[in-house]
Amino acid sequence: MAQNQRIKNKDSRNISNGKISKNNKSSKNNKNRAGHQRQHSEDKVLRLAIILVVVLFLAGAAVVGIKYMNPRPDITEGMKKLDEFNRVKVSSVESEVAALEEEEARVLEERSKRPNSEKFKEAVIFGDFTAQGVYEQEVLGESYVLARESACVHDPDGTGVTENLDAAADKNPRVIFLLLGVNDAAYENGSAAVFEEDYRAFLAQVKEKLPDTRIYVNSILPVQQKAVDEAEGLADIPEYNARLQKVCKEAGAVYVDNSDLVKEDCYKDDGKRMRQRYYTAWIKRAAEVAEL
């Protein structure tokens, strides 16, 4: 019986040792598995690091290659050349402009020095006694003027306006200067409103007979009080000029105000006719306005 008990104890130890051995083996396996997992994680991190380094290296190499293949040009020298070119270009343009201005001034000076007979060779001065003063004061020859002392637009047939307009059409001038209106203002039965209508009709005739001629309508000159005392209607000259300006605007004619040229020492004894000093100034202005 004692022997059986020893056998049983021995088997018990063996079983116990087997369990221990089995447990030890399982623990060892777990340790090995954890080690493998750690090793695998470390290898994975190492591989990722290597891959990252390789990618960065390749990216850097690509950038360097691109810069090498497409180097940024040095534009400093080019900019200097461009600046020099611009300076030369601006200087050249300024020189050309100065030369043109000098040439223009020279041409204008030469034109201004030409005699009036040459300037007005394609022009006609048309009107009343104001127009007659051009040749009476020896500023220009009579052949350039078509005028009659009493000429007026309210009676064109009776005062020579129609006849002279036909003569102007025969000449077919490039430019015509109209100096009319003072006799209309002096007319005792006249008025500014009637004058406006009469002048409108007259201007239409001028344009019809001289379609290619530039028309310059001159203002009625102011008069002195002694002239107004002789003909009260002359006091209304400013209103007549306003109507004249209106008609010119409608007809497309150029209105030329010459009142600023009239000085007190320009008047003759009758207070309405002008001396040579006025016509000297007027002929110069007429040439400038018409670019003769």
MIDOSE-1310 file (N, C-alpha, C; in nm, 2 decimals, decimal comma, always signed):
residues 292
maqn	+0,08/-0,12/+0,00/+0,00/+0,00/+0,00/+0,09/+0,12/+0,00; +0,19/+0,12/+0,08/+0,29/+0,23/+0,09/+0,35/+0,25/-0,05; +0,36/+0,13/-0,12/+0,43/+0,14/-0,25/+0,34/+0,20/-0,35; +0,21/+0,17/-0,34/+0,11/+0,23/-0,43/+0,10/+0,38/-0,40
qrik	+0,12/+0,42/-0,28/+0,12/+0,56/-0,25/+0,24/+0,63/-0,31; +0,35/+0,57/-0,31/+0,47/+0,63/-0,37/+0,45/+0,65/-0,52; +0,39/+0,54/-0,58/+0,37/+0,55/-0,72/+0,27/+0,66/-0,75; +0,17/+0,68/-0,67/+0,07/+0,79/-0,69/+0,14/+0,92/-0,68
nkds	+0,22/+0,94/-0,58/+0,29/+1,07/-0,56/+0,38/+1,10/-0,68; +0,44/+1,00/-0,72/+0,53/+1,02/-0,84/+0,46/+1,06/-0,96; +0,34/+1,00/-0,98/+0,26/+1,04/-1,10/+0,21/+1,18/-1,08; +0,18/+1,21/-0,96/+0,13/+1,35/-0,93/+0,24/+1,45/-0,96
rnis	+0,36/+1,42/-0,93/+0,47/+1,51/-0,96/+0,49/+1,52/-1,10; +0,48/+1,41/-1,17/+0,50/+1,41/-1,31/+0,40/+1,49/-1,38; +0,27/+1,47/-1,34/+0,16/+1,55/-1,39/+0,19/+1,70/-1,37; +0,23/+1,73/-1,24/+0,26/+1,87/-1,20/+0,37/+1,92/-1,29
ngki	+0,47/+1,84/-1,30/+0,59/+1,89/-1,38/+0,55/+1,91/-1,53; +0,45/+1,82/-1,57/+0,41/+1,84/-1,71/+0,33/+1,97/-1,73; +0,25/+2,00/-1,63/+0,18/+2,12/-1,64/+0,27/+2,24/-1,64; +0,37/+2,23/-1,55/+0,47/+2,34/-1,54/+0,54/+2,35/-1,67
sknn	+0,59/+2,23/-1,72/+0,66/+2,24/-1,85/+0,58/+2,30/-1,96; +0,45/+2,26/-1,96/+0,36/+2,31/-2,06/+0,34/+2,46/-2,05; +0,33/+2,50/-1,92/+0,31/+2,65/-1,90/+0,44/+2,72/-1,93; +0,55/+2,66/-1,90/+0,68/+2,73/-1,94/+0,69/+2,74/-2,09
kssk	+0,65/+2,64/-2,16/+0,66/+2,64/-2,30/+0,57/+2,75/-2,36; +0,44/+2,76/-2,30/+0,35/+2,86/-2,35/+0,40/+3,00/-2,33; +0,46/+3,02/-2,21/+0,51/+3,15/-2,18/+0,63/+3,19/-2,27; +0,71/+3,09/-2,30/+0,82/+3,11/-2,39/+0,77/+3,15/-2,53
nnkn	+0,66/+3,08/-2,57/+0,61/+3,11/-2,70/+0,55/+3,25/-2,71; +0,49/+3,29/-2,60/+0,43/+3,43/-2,60/+0,54/+3,53/-2,60; +0,65/+3,50/-2,53/+0,77/+3,60/-2,53/+0,82/+3,60/-2,67; +0,84/+3,49/-2,74/+0,89/+3,49/-2,87/+0,80/+3,56/-2,97
ragh	+0,67/+3,54/-2,95/+0,58/+3,61/-3,04/+0,59/+3,77/-3,02; +0,59/+3,82/-2,90/+0,61/+3,96/-2,87/+0,74/+4,01/-2,93; +0,84/+3,93/-2,92/+0,97/+3,98/-2,97/+0,96/+3,99/-3,12; +0,90/+3,89/-3,18/+0,88/+3,90/-3,33/+0,80/+4,02/-3,37
qrqh	+0,69/+4,05/-3,29/+0,61/+4,17/-3,33/+0,69/+4,30/-3,31; +0,77/+4,31/-3,21/+0,85/+4,43/-3,19/+0,95/+4,44/-3,30; +1,01/+4,33/-3,34/+1,11/+4,33/-3,44/+1,05/+4,37/-3,57; +0,92/+4,32/-3,60/+0,85/+4,35/-3,72/+0,82/+4,50/-3,72
sedk	+0,77/+4,56/-3,61/+0,74/+4,70/-3,61/+0,86/+4,79/-3,63; +0,97/+4,75/-3,57/+1,10/+4,82/-3,59/+1,14/+4,82/-3,73; +1,13/+4,70/-3,79/+1,17/+4,68/-3,93/+1,08/+4,77/-4,02; +0,95/+4,77/-3,99/+0,86/+4,85/-4,07/+0,89/+5,00/-4,06
vlrl	+0,92/+5,05/-3,94/+0,96/+5,19/-3,92/+1,09/+5,22/-4,00; +1,18/+5,13/-3,99/+1,31/+5,15/-4,06/+1,29/+5,15/-4,21; +1,20/+5,06/-4,26/+1,18/+5,06/-4,40/+1,11/+5,20/-4,45; +1,02/+5,24/-4,37/+0,95/+5,37/-4,40/+1,05/+5,48/-4,40
aiil	+1,14/+5,48/-4,30/+1,24/+5,59/-4,29/+1,33/+5,59/-4,41; +1,37/+5,47/-4,45/+1,45/+5,45/-4,57/+1,38/+5,50/-4,69; +1,25/+5,46/-4,70/+1,18/+5,50/-4,82/+1,16/+5,66/-4,82; +1,14/+5,72/-4,71/+1,12/+5,86/-4,70/+1,25/+5,93/-4,74
vvvl	+1,36/+5,88/-4,69/+1,49/+5,94/-4,72/+1,52/+5,93/-4,87; +1,48/+5,81/-4,93/+1,50/+5,79/-5,07/+1,41/+5,89/-5,15; +1,28/+5,90/-5,11/+1,19/+6,00/-5,18/+1,24/+6,14/-5,17; +1,29/+6,18/-5,05/+1,34/+6,32/-5,04/+1,46/+6,34/-5,12
flag	+1,55/+6,23/-5,13/+1,67/+6,25/-5,21/+1,63/+6,26/-5,36; +1,54/+6,18/-5,40/+1,50/+6,18/-5,54/+1,43/+6,32/-5,57; +1,35/+6,37/-5,48/+1,28/+6,50/-5,50/+1,39/+6,61/-5,51; +1,49/+6,60/-5,42/+1,59/+6,70/-5,43/+1,67/+6,69/-5,55
aavv	+1,70/+6,57/-5,60/+1,77/+6,55/-5,72/+1,69/+6,60/-5,84; +1,56/+6,58/-5,83/+1,47/+6,63/-5,94/+1,47/+6,78/-5,95; +1,47/+6,85/-5,84/+1,47/+7,00/-5,83/+1,60/+7,05/-5,89; +1,71/+6,99/-5,84/+1,84/+7,03/-5,89/+1,85/+7,01/-6,04
giky	+1,80/+6,89/-6,08/+1,80/+6,86/-6,23/+1,72/+6,96/-6,31; +1,60/+7,00/-6,26/+1,52/+7,10/-6,33/+1,59/+7,23/-6,34; +1,65/+7,27/-6,22/+1,72/+7,40/-6,22/+1,84/+7,40/-6,32; +1,91/+7,28/-6,32/+2,02/+7,26/-6,41/+1,98/+7,27/-6,55
mnpr	+1,87/+7,20/-6,58/+1,82/+7,19/-6,72/+1,76/+7,33/-6,76; +1,70/+7,40/-6,67/+1,64/+7,53/-6,70/+1,70/+7,63/-6,61; +1,81/+7,67/-6,63/+1,88/+7,77/-6,54/+1,81/+7,91/-6,55; +1,79/+7,98/-6,44/+1,73/+8,11/-6,44/+1,83/+8,21/-6,51
pdit	+1,78/+8,28/-6,62/+1,88/+8,36/-6,69/+1,92/+8,49/-6,60; +2,03/+8,53/-6,63/+2,07/+8,66/-6,56/+2,03/+8,78/-6,65; +1,93/+8,85/-6,60/+1,87/+8,96/-6,68/+1,93/+9,09/-6,65; +2,03/+9,10/-6,56/+2,09/+9,22/-6,52/+2,14/+9,30/-6,64
egmk	+2,22/+9,23/-6,73/+2,28/+9,29/-6,84/+2,17/+9,34/-6,94; +2,07/+9,25/-6,96/+1,96/+9,28/-7,05/+1,88/+9,40/-7,00; +1,86/+9,42/-6,87/+1,79/+9,53/-6,82/+1,87/+9,66/-6,84; +2,00/+9,65/-6,83/+2,09/+9,76/-6,86/+2,08/+9,81/-7,00
klde	+2,08/+9,71/-7,09/+2,07/+9,74/-7,23/+1,94/+9,80/-7,27; +1,83/+9,75/-7,20/+1,70/+9,80/-7,23/+1,69/+9,95/-7,18; +1,74/+9,97/-7,06/+1,74/+10,11/-7,01/+1,82/+10,20/-7,10; +1,93/+10,16/-7,15/+2,01/+10,24/-7,24/+1,93/+10,27/-7,37
fnrv	+1,86/+10,16/-7,42/+1,78/+10,18/-7,54/+1,67/+10,28/-7,52; +1,60/+10,27/-7,40/+1,49/+10,36/-7,37/+1,54/+10,51/-7,36; +1,66/+10,52/-7,30/+1,72/+10,66/-7,29/+1,74/+10,71/-7,43; +1,80/+10,63/-7,51/+1,83/+10,67/-7,65/+1,70/+10,70/-7,73
kvss	+1,60/+10,62/-7,71/+1,48/+10,63/-7,78/+1,41/+10,76/-7,74; +1,40/+10,79/-7,60/+1,33/+10,91/-7,55/+1,41/+11,03/-7,60; +1,54/+11,02/-7,59/+1,62/+11,14/-7,64/+1,60/+11,16/-7,79; +1,59/+11,05/-7,87/+1,57/+11,07/-8,01/+1,43/+11,13/-8,04
vese	+1,33/+11,08/-7,97/+1,20/+11,14/-7,99/+1,19/+11,28/-7,95; +1,25/+11,32/-7,84/+1,25/+11,46/-7,80/+1,33/+11,54/-7,90; +1,43/+11,49/-7,96/+1,50/+11,57/-8,06/+1,42/+11,59/-8,18; +1,35/+11,48/-8,22/+1,26/+11,49/-8,34/+1,15/+11,59/-8,32
vaal	+1,09/+11,58/-8,20/+0,98/+11,68/-8,17/+1,03/+11,82/-8,17; +1,15/+11,84/-8,11/+1,21/+11,98/-8,11/+1,23/+12,02/-8,25; +1,28/+11,93/-8,34/+1,31/+11,97/-8,48/+1,18/+12,00/-8,55; +1,08/+11,92/-8,53/+0,95/+11,95/-8,59/+0,89/+12,08/-8,55
eeee	+0,90/+12,11/-8,42/+0,85/+12,24/-8,36/+0,93/+12,36/-8,42; +1,06/+12,34/-8,44/+1,14/+12,44/-8,49/+1,10/+12,47/-8,64; +1,08/+12,36/-8,71/+1,05/+12,37/-8,85/+0,91/+12,43/-8,87; +0,82/+12,40/-8,78/+0,68/+12,46/-8,79/+0,69/+12,61/-8,76
arvl	+0,77/+12,64/-8,66/+0,78/+12,79/-8,63/+0,85/+12,86/-8,74; +0,94/+12,80/-8,81/+1,01/+12,86/-8,93/+0,91/+12,88/-9,04; +0,82/+12,78/-9,06/+0,72/+12,79/-9,17/+0,62/+12,89/-9,14; +0,58/+12,90/-9,02/+0,48/+13,00/-8,98/+0,54/+13,14/-8,99
eers	+0,66/+13,15/-8,95/+0,73/+13,28/-8,97/+0,74/+13,33/-9,11; +0,77/+13,23/-9,20/+0,78/+13,26/-9,34/+0,65/+13,30/-9,40; +0,54/+13,22/-9,35/+0,41/+13,25/-9,40/+0,36/+13,39/-9,36; +0,40/+13,43/-9,24/+0,36/+13,56/-9,18/+0,43/+13,67/-9,26
krpn	+0,54/+13,64/-9,31/+0,62/+13,75/-9,38/+0,58/+13,77/-9,52; +0,49/+13,68/-9,57/+0,45/+13,69/-9,71/+0,36/+13,82/-9,72; +0,36/+13,88/-9,84/+0,28/+14,00/-9,86/+0,13/+13,96/-9,86; +0,04/+14,06/-9,82/-0,10/+14,03/-9,81/-0,16/+13,99/-9,95
sekf	-0,10/+14,05/-10,05/-0,14/+14,01/-10,19/-0,13/+13,86/-10,21; -0,03/+13,80/-10,16/-0,01/+13,66/-10,17/-0,10/+13,58/-10,08; -0,12/+13,63/-9,96/-0,20/+13,56/-9,86/-0,35/+13,55/-9,91; -0,39/+13,66/-9,97/-0,54/+13,67/-10,00/-0,56/+13,65/-10,15
keav	-0,47/+13,59/-10,22/-0,49/+13,57/-10,36/-0,61/+13,48/-10,40; -0,65/+13,39/-10,30/-0,77/+13,31/-10,33/-0,88/+13,35/-10,23; -0,89/+13,48/-10,20/-0,99/+13,52/-10,11/-1,06/+13,64/-10,17; -1,19/+13,66/-10,12/-1,27/+13,78/-10,16/-1,32/+13,85/-10,03
ifgd	-1,30/+13,98/-10,02/-1,36/+14,06/-9,91/-1,48/+14,13/-9,96; -1,60/+14,09/-9,90/-1,73/+14,13/-9,96/-1,80/+14,21/-9,85; -1,86/+14,33/-9,90/-1,94/+14,40/-9,80/-1,98/+14,54/-9,84; -1,98/+14,63/-9,73/-2,02/+14,77/-9,75/-1,90/+14,86/-9,73
ftaq	-1,92/+14,98/-9,68/-1,81/+15,07/-9,67/-1,70/+15,02/-9,58; -1,73/+14,93/-9,49/-1,63/+14,87/-9,40/-1,54/+14,79/-9,48; -1,59/+14,72/-9,58/-1,50/+14,64/-9,67/-1,42/+14,73/-9,76; -1,48/+14,84/-9,81/-1,41/+14,93/-9,90/-1,29/+14,99/-9,83
gvye	-1,29/+15,00/-9,70/-1,18/+15,06/-9,63/-1,05/+14,98/-9,64; -1,06/+14,85/-9,68/-0,95/+14,76/-9,69/-0,86/+14,82/-9,80; -0,91/+14,86/-9,92/-0,83/+14,92/-10,02/-0,81/+15,07/-10,01; -0,91/+15,13/-9,95/-0,90/+15,28/-9,93/-0,79/+15,31/-9,84
qevl	-0,76/+15,23/-9,74/-0,65/+15,25/-9,64/-0,53/+15,18/-9,69; -0,53/+15,13/-9,81/-0,41/+15,07/-9,88/-0,35/+14,95/-9,80; -0,44/+14,87/-9,75/-0,39/+14,75/-9,69/-0,39/+14,64/-9,79; -0,48/+14,64/-9,88/-0,49/+14,54/-9,99/-0,55/+14,60/-10,11
gesy	-0,51/+14,55/-10,23/-0,56/+14,61/-10,35/-0,71/+14,60/-10,37; -0,77/+14,68/-10,45/-0,91/+14,69/-10,48/-0,96/+14,56/-10,55; -0,88/+14,49/-10,62/-0,92/+14,37/-10,69/-0,96/+14,26/-10,60; -0,92/+14,27/-10,47/-0,95/+14,16/-10,38/-1,09/+14,19/-10,31
vlar	-1,15/+14,30/-10,34/-1,27/+14,35/-10,26/-1,39/+14,36/-10,36; -1,50/+14,31/-10,31/-1,63/+14,34/-10,38/-1,72/+14,41/-10,28; -1,74/+14,54/-10,30/-1,81/+14,61/-10,20/-1,88/+14,73/-10,26; -1,99/+14,78/-10,19/-2,05/+14,90/-10,22/-2,08/+14,97/-10,09
esac	-2,07/+15,10/-10,09/-2,08/+15,18/-9,97/-2,21/+15,15/-9,90; -2,32/+15,15/-9,97/-2,46/+15,14/-9,91/-2,51/+15,00/-9,90; -2,42/+14,90/-9,92/-2,47/+14,76/-9,93/-2,54/+14,72/-9,80; -2,65/+14,64/-9,81/-2,72/+14,59/-9,69/-2,80/+14,47/-9,73
vhdp	-2,83/+14,38/-9,64/-2,90/+14,26/-9,67/-3,06/+14,28/-9,68; -3,11/+14,39/-9,63/-3,25/+14,41/-9,64/-3,29/+14,46/-9,78; -3,20/+14,50/-9,86/-3,23/+14,54/-10,00/-3,11/+14,50/-10,08; -3,09/+14,37/-10,10/-2,97/+14,32/-10,17/-2,97/+14,36/-10,32
dgtg	-3,08/+14,37/-10,38/-3,08/+14,40/-10,53/-3,05/+14,55/-10,55; -3,11/+14,64/-10,46/-3,10/+14,78/-10,48/-2,96/+14,83/-10,43; -2,89/+14,76/-10,35/-2,76/+14,81/-10,29/-2,64/+14,73/-10,35; -2,66/+14,66/-10,45/-2,54/+14,59/-10,51/-2,50/+14,46/-10,45
vten	-2,57/+14,41/-10,35/-2,53/+14,29/-10,29/-2,55/+14,17/-10,38; -2,66/+14,16/-10,45/-2,68/+14,05/-10,54/-2,58/+14,05/-10,66; -2,56/+14,17/-10,71/-2,46/+14,18/-10,82/-2,32/+14,14/-10,78; -2,28/+14,19/-10,67/-2,15/+14,15/-10,62/-2,14/+14,00/-10,58
ldaa	-2,25/+13,94/-10,54/-2,24/+13,80/-10,51/-2,22/+13,72/-10,63; -2,29/+13,76/-10,74/-2,26/+13,70/-10,87/-2,12/+13,71/-10,92; -2,06/+13,83/-10,89/-1,92/+13,85/-10,93/-1,83/+13,76/-10,84; -1,87/+13,74/-10,72/-1,79/+13,65/-10,63/-1,80/+13,51/-10,68
adkn	-1,92/+13,47/-10,72/-1,93/+13,33/-10,77/-1,84/+13,31/-10,90; -1,83/+13,41/-10,98/-1,74/+13,40/-11,09/-1,59/+13,38/-11,05; -1,56/+13,45/-10,95/-1,42/+13,43/-10,89/-1,40/+13,29/-10,83; -1,51/+13,24/-10,77/-1,50/+13,11/-10,70/-1,38/+13,11/-10,60
prvi	-1,38/+13,20/-10,50/-1,27/+13,20/-10,41/-1,27/+13,08/-10,31; -1,15/+13,06/-10,26/-1,14/+12,95/-10,15/-1,20/+13,00/-10,02; -1,19/+13,13/-10,00/-1,23/+13,20/-9,88/-1,31/+13,33/-9,91; -1,42/+13,36/-9,83/-1,48/+13,48/-9,85/-1,51/+13,54/-9,71
flll	-1,48/+13,67/-9,70/-1,50/+13,75/-9,57/-1,62/+13,84/-9,60; -1,72/+13,82/-9,51/-1,84/+13,91/-9,53/-1,84/+14,02/-9,42; -1,85/+14,14/-9,47/-1,85/+14,26/-9,38/-1,97/+14,34/-9,41; -2,08/+14,30/-9,36/-2,21/+14,36/-9,38/-2,29/+14,38/-9,25
gvnd	-2,38/+14,47/-9,25/-2,47/+14,48/-9,13/-2,49/+14,62/-9,08; -2,38/+14,71/-9,09/-2,39/+14,84/-9,03/-2,50/+14,92/-9,09; -2,52/+14,91/-9,22/-2,62/+14,99/-9,29/-2,76/+14,94/-9,26; -2,77/+14,81/-9,23/-2,90/+14,75/-9,19/-2,94/+14,80/-9,05
aaye	-2,84/+14,81/-8,96/-2,86/+14,87/-8,83/-2,90/+15,01/-8,83; -2,84/+15,09/-8,93/-2,87/+15,23/-8,94/-3,01/+15,26/-9,01; -3,06/+15,16/-9,07/-3,19/+15,17/-9,15/-3,30/+15,21/-9,05; -3,37/+15,32/-9,08/-3,47/+15,37/-8,98/-3,59/+15,27/-8,96
ngsa	-3,62/+15,20/-9,06/-3,74/+15,11/-9,05/-3,69/+14,96/-9,02; -3,57/+14,95/-8,99/-3,51/+14,81/-8,96/-3,53/+14,77/-8,81; -3,49/+14,65/-8,79/-3,49/+14,59/-8,65/-3,40/+14,47/-8,65; -3,36/+14,43/-8,54/-3,26/+14,32/-8,52/-3,33/+14,19/-8,57
avfe	-3,46/+14,17/-8,54/-3,53/+14,05/-8,58/-3,54/+14,04/-8,73; -3,57/+14,15/-8,80/-3,58/+14,15/-8,94/-3,45/+14,13/-9,00; -3,35/+14,19/-8,94/-3,21/+14,17/-8,99/-3,17/+14,02/-8,99; -3,21/+13,95/-8,88/-3,18/+13,81/-8,86/-3,23/+13,73/-8,98
edyr	-3,36/+13,75/-9,01/-3,42/+13,68/-9,12/-3,36/+13,72/-9,26; -3,33/+13,85/-9,28/-3,27/+13,89/-9,41/-3,13/+13,83/-9,42; -3,05/+13,83/-9,31/-2,92/+13,77/-9,32/-2,92/+13,62/-9,34; -3,01/+13,56/-9,28/-3,03/+13,41/-9,30/-3,05/+13,38/-9,45
afla	-3,14/+13,46/-9,51/-3,17/+13,43/-9,65/-3,04/+13,47/-9,74; -2,97/+13,57/-9,70/-2,85/+13,61/-9,78/-2,74/+13,50/-9,77; -2,73/+13,45/-9,65/-2,62/+13,35/-9,62/-2,65/+13,22/-9,70; -2,78/+13,19/-9,71/-2,82/+13,07/-9,79/-2,79/+13,09/-9,93
qvke	-2,80/+13,21/-9,98/-2,76/+13,24/-10,12/-2,61/+13,23/-10,14; -2,53/+13,28/-10,04/-2,39/+13,27/-10,05/-2,35/+13,12/-10,06; -2,40/+13,04/-9,97/-2,37/+12,90/-9,97/-2,41/+12,82/-10,10; -2,52/+12,87/-10,15/-2,57/+12,81/-10,28/-2,48/+12,84/-10,39
klpd	-2,43/+12,96/-10,40/-2,35/+13,01/-10,52/-2,20/+12,97/-10,50; -2,16/+12,96/-10,37/-2,02/+12,93/-10,34/-2,02/+12,80/-10,24; -2,06/+12,69/-10,29/-2,07/+12,57/-10,21/-1,93/+12,52/-10,15; -1,82/+12,55/-10,22/-1,69/+12,50/-10,17/-1,61/+12,61/-10,10
triy	-1,67/+12,72/-10,08/-1,60/+12,84/-10,02/-1,62/+12,84/-9,87; -1,51/+12,86/-9,80/-1,52/+12,88/-9,66/-1,57/+13,03/-9,63; -1,67/+13,04/-9,54/-1,73/+13,17/-9,52/-1,70/+13,22/-9,38; -1,65/+13,34/-9,37/-1,61/+13,41/-9,24/-1,70/+13,53/-9,23
vnsi	-1,79/+13,53/-9,14/-1,88/+13,64/-9,12/-1,82/+13,73/-9,01; -1,79/+13,86/-9,05/-1,73/+13,95/-8,95/-1,84/+14,03/-8,88; -1,81/+14,05/-8,75/-1,91/+14,13/-8,67/-1,92/+14,27/-8,72; -2,04/+14,33/-8,68/-2,06/+14,47/-8,71/-1,98/+14,55/-8,61
lpvq	-1,90/+14,64/-8,66/-1,81/+14,72/-8,57/-1,88/+14,82/-8,48; -1,84/+14,84/-8,36/-1,90/+14,94/-8,27/-1,88/+15,08/-8,33; -1,97/+15,17/-8,30/-1,95/+15,31/-8,35/-1,95/+15,41/-8,23; -1,91/+15,53/-8,26/-1,91/+15,63/-8,16/-2,05/+15,70/-8,14
qkav	-2,07/+15,77/-8,04/-2,20/+15,83/-8,01/-2,24/+15,93/-8,12; -2,15/+16,00/-8,18/-2,18/+16,09/-8,29/-2,25/+16,02/-8,40; -2,21/+15,89/-8,43/-2,28/+15,81/-8,54/-2,42/+15,77/-8,49; -2,43/+15,74/-8,36/-2,56/+15,70/-8,31/-2,66/+15,82/-8,32
deae	-2,61/+15,94/-8,30/-2,69/+16,06/-8,30/-2,74/+16,08/-8,45; -2,67/+16,03/-8,54/-2,71/+16,04/-8,68/-2,81/+15,93/-8,72; -2,79/+15,81/-8,66/-2,88/+15,70/-8,69/-2,90/+15,62/-8,56; -3,01/+15,63/-8,49/-3,04/+15,57/-8,36/-3,03/+15,42/-8,36
glad	-3,06/+15,36/-8,47/-3,05/+15,22/-8,48/-2,91/+15,16/-8,45; -2,81/+15,24/-8,47/-2,67/+15,19/-8,45/-2,65/+15,16/-8,30; -2,73/+15,21/-8,22/-2,72/+15,18/-8,07/-2,75/+15,03/-8,04; -2,82/+14,97/-8,14/-2,86/+14,83/-8,12/-2,76/+14,73/-8,18
ipey	-2,64/+14,78/-8,22/-2,54/+14,69/-8,28/-2,51/+14,57/-8,20; -2,50/+14,57/-8,07/-2,47/+14,45/-7,99/-2,58/+14,34/-8,01; -2,71/+14,39/-8,02/-2,82/+14,29/-8,05/-2,81/+14,23/-8,19; -2,77/+14,32/-8,29/-2,75/+14,27/-8,42/-2,64/+14,17/-8,43
narl	-2,54/+14,19/-8,36/-2,43/+14,09/-8,36/-2,47/+13,96/-8,29; -2,55/+13,97/-8,19/-2,60/+13,85/-8,13/-2,68/+13,77/-8,23; -2,77/+13,83/-8,31/-2,85/+13,77/-8,41/-2,76/+13,71/-8,52; -2,66/+13,78/-8,55/-2,56/+13,74/-8,66/-2,49/+13,61/-8,61
qkvc	-2,45/+13,61/-8,49/-2,38/+13,49/-8,44/-2,47/+13,37/-8,44; -2,60/+13,39/-8,41/-2,70/+13,28/-8,41/-2,71/+13,23/-8,55; -2,73/+13,31/-8,65/-2,74/+13,27/-8,79/-2,62/+13,19/-8,84; -2,50/+13,24/-8,80/-2,38/+13,17/-8,84/-2,37/+13,03/-8,78
keag	-2,41/+13,02/-8,66/-2,41/+12,88/-8,59/-2,50/+12,79/-8,66; -2,62/+12,84/-8,70/-2,72/+12,76/-8,77/-2,67/+12,71/-8,91; -2,60/+12,81/-8,98/-2,55/+12,78/-9,12/-2,42/+12,72/-9,13; -2,35/+12,71/-9,02/-2,21/+12,65/-9,02/-2,11/+12,74/-9,07
avyv	-2,13/+12,87/-9,06/-2,03/+12,97/-9,10/-1,95/+13,01/-8,98; -1,83/+13,07/-9,00/-1,75/+13,11/-8,89/-1,78/+13,26/-8,86; -1,81/+13,28/-8,73/-1,84/+13,42/-8,69/-1,71/+13,47/-8,63; -1,67/+13,59/-8,67/-1,54/+13,65/-8,62/-1,57/+13,79/-8,56
dnsd	-1,55/+13,79/-8,43/-1,57/+13,92/-8,35/-1,45/+14,00/-8,36; -1,46/+14,12/-8,42/-1,34/+14,21/-8,43/-1,35/+14,33/-8,34; -1,45/+14,33/-8,25/-1,47/+14,46/-8,17/-1,35/+14,49/-8,09; -1,27/+14,39/-8,05/-1,16/+14,42/-7,96/-1,05/+14,49/-8,04
lvke	-1,05/+14,49/-8,17/-0,95/+14,56/-8,25/-0,98/+14,71/-8,26; -1,10/+14,75/-8,23/-1,14/+14,89/-8,24/-1,10/+14,97/-8,12; -1,01/+15,07/-8,14/-0,97/+15,16/-8,04/-1,02/+15,30/-8,07; -1,02/+15,39/-7,98/-1,07/+15,52/-8,00/-1,00/+15,60/-8,11
dcyk	-0,87/+15,57/-8,13/-0,80/+15,64/-8,23/-0,81/+15,58/-8,37; -0,89/+15,47/-8,38/-0,92/+15,40/-8,50/-1,03/+15,47/-8,59; -1,11/+15,55/-8,52/-1,23/+15,61/-8,59/-1,19/+15,73/-8,67; -1,26/+15,74/-8,78/-1,26/+15,87/-8,86/-1,35/+15,97/-8,80
ddgk	-1,37/+16,08/-8,87/-1,45/+16,19/-8,81/-1,60/+16,15/-8,80; -1,65/+16,06/-8,89/-1,79/+16,03/-8,88/-1,83/+15,94/-8,77; -1,73/+15,88/-8,70/-1,75/+15,80/-8,58/-1,79/+15,65/-8,62; -1,78/+15,62/-8,74/-1,81/+15,48/-8,78/-1,71/+15,42/-8,88
rmrq	-1,65/+15,50/-8,96/-1,55/+15,45/-9,05/-1,41/+15,43/-8,98; -1,33/+15,34/-9,03/-1,20/+15,32/-8,96/-1,08/+15,36/-9,03; -0,98/+15,40/-8,96/-0,85/+15,44/-9,01/-0,76/+15,32/-9,04; -0,65/+15,35/-9,10/-0,56/+15,24/-9,15/-0,51/+15,15/-9,03
ryyt	-0,49/+15,20/-8,91/-0,44/+15,12/-8,80/-0,54/+15,01/-8,77; -0,67/+15,03/-8,79/-0,76/+14,92/-8,76/-0,75/+14,82/-8,87; -0,74/+14,86/-9,00/-0,73/+14,76/-9,11/-0,60/+14,68/-9,11; -0,50/+14,74/-9,06/-0,37/+14,67/-9,04/-0,38/+14,55/-8,95
awik	-0,46/+14,58/-8,84/-0,48/+14,48/-8,74/-0,58/+14,37/-8,79; -0,68/+14,42/-8,86/-0,79/+14,33/-8,91/-0,73/+14,23/-9,02; -0,65/+14,28/-9,11/-0,60/+14,20/-9,22/-0,51/+14,09/-9,16; -0,44/+14,12/-9,05/-0,36/+14,02/-8,99/-0,45/+13,91/-8,92
raae	-0,55/+13,95/-8,85/-0,64/+13,86/-8,79/-0,71/+13,77/-8,89; -0,76/+13,83/-9,00/-0,83/+13,76/-9,11/-0,74/+13,65/-9,16; -0,61/+13,68/-9,18/-0,52/+13,58/-9,24/-0,50/+13,46/-9,14; -0,49/+13,50/-9,01/-0,47/+13,40/-8,90/-0,59/+13,31/-8,89
vael	-0,71/+13,37/-8,88/-0,84/+13,29/-8,87/-0,86/+13,20/-8,98; -0,84/+13,24/-9,10/-0,86/+13,16/-9,22/-0,74/+13,08/-9,26; -0,63/+13,10/-9,18/-0,50/+13,02/-9,21/-0,45/+13,04/-9,35; -0,45/+13,17/-9,39/-0,40/+13,20/-9,52/-0,25/+13,22/-9,53
